[in-house]
Amino acid sequence: MIVHAELSCLNCGYDMGDVEGPRGASLNDLIFLPIHQGDRLTTDRRGRFQCPRCGGRILPQGVVPVNRPLDPKSVYEADMTNELTRGLLP
């Protein structure tokens, strides 16, 4: 089952973005859509998501199953100059 969730820090409330992938998947099998440019998903020694701002624990919220999984090849990311930083244009 593919699920979609919003990620936010339990400690400081920092909103990281959305994540999508198989339930219980490893970090490498998830598609991360950050709100803030440059944010990356990192984990602590126990394998839990860690906040890039304060080091607190990130909690997936609003976990819902999805019918259409994201295709990592079709996800695009651009910086403020509209330069493509992730993904490939067709």
C-alpha positions in Angstrom: 0.0 0.0 0.0 1.3 3.5 -0.9 0.7 6.2 1.7 1.0 10.0 1.7 1.9 12.0 4.8 2.8 15.5 5.9 6.0 15.8 8.0 6.5 18.2 10.9 8.7 18.4 13.9 7.3 17.4 17.3 9.8 19.7 19.1 9.7 23.0 17.2 6.7 22.6 14.8 8.9 23.0 11.7 6.9 21.9 8.6 9.2 19.9 6.3 6.9 18.9 3.5 5.2 15.7 2.2 6.4 12.2 1.8 5.0 9.3 -0.2 5.9 5.7 -0.5 5.1 2.2 0.7 4.1 1.9 4.3 7.2 1.1 6.4 9.6 1.8 3.5 13.2 2.7 4.1 14.4 6.3 3.5 15.7 5.5 0.1 12.3 4.2 -1.1 10.4 7.4 -0.2 9.6 10.4 -2.4 10.2 13.6 -0.4 8.6 16.9 -1.5 10.2 19.6 0.8 8.5 22.9 1.5 11.9 24.6 2.0 14.5 24.4 -0.7 17.6 22.4 0.5 15.8 20.4 3.2 16.7 16.7 3.1 15.3 13.7 5.0 17.7 12.5 7.6 17.4 9.9 10.3 18.9 9.5 13.8 20.7 6.4 15.0 17.3 4.7 15.6 16.2 5.3 12.0 13.6 8.0 12.9 13.3 11.2 10.9 15.2 14.1 12.3 14.4 17.9 12.0 17.1 19.8 10.1 16.3 22.9 12.2 16.5 21.7 15.8 17.4 18.0 15.6 14.0 17.0 17.0 11.9 14.1 15.9 9.8 14.4 12.8 6.3 12.9 12.9 4.4 11.8 9.8 0.9 13.3 10.1 -2.3 12.7 8.2 -1.1 9.4 6.8 -3.6 8.4 4.0 -3.5 5.7 1.3 -3.2 7.0 -2.2 -4.4 5.4 -5.5 -1.7 7.0 -7.7 1.8 6.8 -6.4 4.2 9.6 -7.4 6.7 8.8 -10.1 10.1 10.1 -9.0 11.0 10.8 -12.6 8.1 13.2 -13.0 8.6 15.3 -9.8 10.3 18.6 -10.6 11.9 21.1 -8.3 13.1 24.6 -9.2 14.9 27.3 -7.2 13.9 31.0 -7.2 15.7 31.6 -10.5 13.5 28.9 -12.1 16.6 26.7 -12.6 15.6 23.1 -12.4 17.3 21.4 -9.5 15.6 18.0 -9.5 13.9 15.9 -12.2 14.2 15.9 -15.9 12.1 17.8 -18.3 10.5 15.7 -21.1 
